[in-house]
C-alpha cells in the first residue's frame, strides 16, 4: 500500500512530534480498518475455495 509506505517515511522524518504521532495514528487506523479486514477476507475466500473443490 502506497499510503502505508508514505506514512512510514513521513513519520520518522518529521521534526515536529505531532507529525510523528499523527503518522503513527493514521497508520494504525489504516491497518485496522483496511489491511486487516482485507487479509481476513482473503483467508476466508481461500478456505471457501478449498472446501468447494472436489478431490482429484
Secondary structure, 3 states (H helix, E strand, C coil): CHHHHHHHHHHHHCCCHHHHHHHHHHHHHHHHHHHHHHHHHHHHHHHHHHHHCCCC
